[in-house]
Amino acid sequence: MAARKISTDDGRAALSAVAAAVAASAPPARTDNATAVRYLLQLLAEKAPGNSVEVRVPPFGAVQVVEGPRHTRGTPPNVVETDPATWIAIATGAEHWTDAATAGRIVASGTRADISDLLPLRP
Protein backbone atom coordinates (compact mmCIF):
# COMPACT_ATOMS: atom_id res chain seq x y z
CA MET A 1 0.00 0.00 0.00
CA ALA A 2 1.43 3.38 -1.00
CA ALA A 3 1.83 6.15 1.52
CA ARG A 4 -0.86 8.81 1.50
CA LYS A 5 0.20 11.88 -0.45
CA ILE A 6 0.34 15.02 1.68
CA SER A 7 -1.45 17.95 0.09
CA THR A 8 0.38 21.22 -0.48
CA ASP A 9 -1.98 22.98 1.93
CA ASP A 10 -1.42 20.40 4.69
CA GLY A 11 2.34 20.40 4.13
CA ARG A 12 2.61 24.17 4.21
CA ALA A 13 0.39 24.37 7.30
CA ALA A 14 2.64 21.88 9.11
CA LEU A 15 5.76 23.81 8.09
CA SER A 16 4.20 27.04 9.35
CA ALA A 17 3.25 25.42 12.66
CA VAL A 18 6.78 24.05 13.12
CA ALA A 19 8.31 27.45 12.27
CA ALA A 20 6.00 29.19 14.75
CA ALA A 21 6.93 26.72 17.50
CA VAL A 22 10.65 27.14 16.82
CA ALA A 23 10.28 30.95 16.80
CA ALA A 24 8.57 30.69 20.20
CA SER A 25 11.39 28.43 21.50
CA ALA A 26 8.85 25.64 21.98
CA PRO A 27 9.01 22.10 20.68
CA PRO A 28 6.76 21.58 17.65
CA ALA A 29 3.77 19.28 18.01
CA ARG A 30 4.72 15.74 16.99
CA THR A 31 2.02 15.59 14.31
CA ASP A 32 3.14 18.91 12.79
CA ASN A 33 6.76 17.80 12.86
CA ALA A 34 5.94 14.44 11.27
CA THR A 35 3.80 15.99 8.54
CA ALA A 36 6.41 18.66 7.76
CA VAL A 37 9.19 16.06 7.50
CA ARG A 38 7.14 13.70 5.34
CA TYR A 39 5.94 16.52 3.12
CA LEU A 40 9.52 17.67 2.45
CA LEU A 41 10.61 14.08 1.79
CA GLN A 42 7.70 13.78 -0.65
CA LEU A 43 8.84 16.95 -2.45
CA LEU A 44 12.40 15.61 -2.66
CA ALA A 45 11.14 12.34 -4.15
CA GLU A 46 9.11 14.28 -6.72
CA LYS A 47 12.10 16.50 -7.59
CA ALA A 48 14.67 13.69 -7.87
CA PRO A 49 12.91 10.38 -8.54
CA GLY A 50 15.06 7.28 -8.37
CA ASN A 51 16.41 4.61 -6.06
CA SER A 52 20.14 5.19 -5.63
CA VAL A 53 20.12 7.30 -2.42
CA GLU A 54 18.08 6.69 0.70
CA VAL A 55 17.25 9.78 2.75
CA ARG A 56 16.25 8.91 6.32
CA VAL A 57 14.71 11.24 8.90
CA PRO A 58 13.93 9.04 11.87
CA PRO A 59 11.44 8.46 13.30
CA PHE A 60 9.22 10.03 10.66
CA GLY A 61 10.20 8.76 7.25
CA ALA A 62 12.61 7.73 4.53
CA VAL A 63 12.59 7.94 0.75
CA GLN A 64 14.74 6.64 -2.04
CA VAL A 65 15.72 9.30 -4.56
CA VAL A 66 18.17 10.14 -7.36
CA GLU A 67 18.45 8.18 -10.58
CA GLY A 68 21.07 5.48 -10.68
CA PRO A 69 21.56 1.88 -9.66
CA ARG A 70 18.53 0.49 -7.89
CA HIS A 71 19.03 -0.80 -4.38
CA THR A 72 16.85 -3.71 -3.26
CA ARG A 73 18.25 -5.52 -0.19
CA GLY A 74 20.07 -4.64 3.03
CA THR A 75 21.61 -1.27 3.78
CA PRO A 76 21.79 0.91 0.68
CA PRO A 77 25.26 2.04 -0.45
CA ASN A 78 24.22 5.72 -0.45
CA VAL A 79 22.49 6.95 2.70
CA VAL A 80 21.70 10.37 4.12
CA GLU A 81 20.40 10.49 7.68
CA THR A 82 19.51 13.48 9.82
CA ASP A 83 17.15 14.55 12.57
CA PRO A 84 13.78 16.21 11.86
CA ALA A 85 14.84 19.77 12.81
CA THR A 86 17.95 19.63 10.61
CA TRP A 87 16.01 18.11 7.70
CA ILE A 88 13.39 20.86 7.84
CA ALA A 89 16.12 23.53 8.07
CA ILE A 90 18.16 22.29 5.10
CA ALA A 91 15.13 21.39 3.00
CA THR A 92 13.61 24.85 3.40
CA GLY A 93 16.87 26.77 3.04
CA ALA A 94 17.00 27.99 6.65
CA GLU A 95 20.38 26.26 6.91
CA HIS A 96 22.96 25.17 4.35
CA TRP A 97 23.84 21.52 3.83
CA THR A 98 27.55 22.17 4.38
CA ASP A 99 26.97 23.91 7.72
CA ALA A 100 24.78 21.07 9.03
CA ALA A 101 27.19 18.42 7.72
CA THR A 102 30.19 20.17 9.25
CA ALA A 103 28.34 20.36 12.58
CA GLY A 104 27.76 16.59 12.40
CA ARG A 105 23.97 16.80 12.10
CA ILE A 106 23.96 15.05 8.71
CA VAL A 107 25.46 11.62 8.20
CA ALA A 108 26.01 11.01 4.50
CA SER A 109 27.72 7.89 3.19
CA GLY A 110 28.30 6.77 -0.36
CA THR A 111 29.44 8.41 -3.56
CA ARG A 112 25.97 9.77 -4.38
CA ALA A 113 24.98 10.83 -0.86
CA ASP A 114 25.68 14.55 -1.26
CA ILE A 115 22.23 15.82 -2.23
CA SER A 116 23.03 19.48 -1.53
CA ASP A 117 22.44 20.37 -5.18
CA LEU A 118 18.78 19.34 -4.75
CA LEU A 119 18.24 21.67 -1.78
CA PRO A 120 16.51 23.80 -0.77
CA LEU A 121 13.13 22.55 -1.87
CA ARG A 122 10.31 24.94 -2.70
CA PRO A 123 7.41 23.96 -0.45
Disulfide bonds with the S-S distance in Angstrom:
none
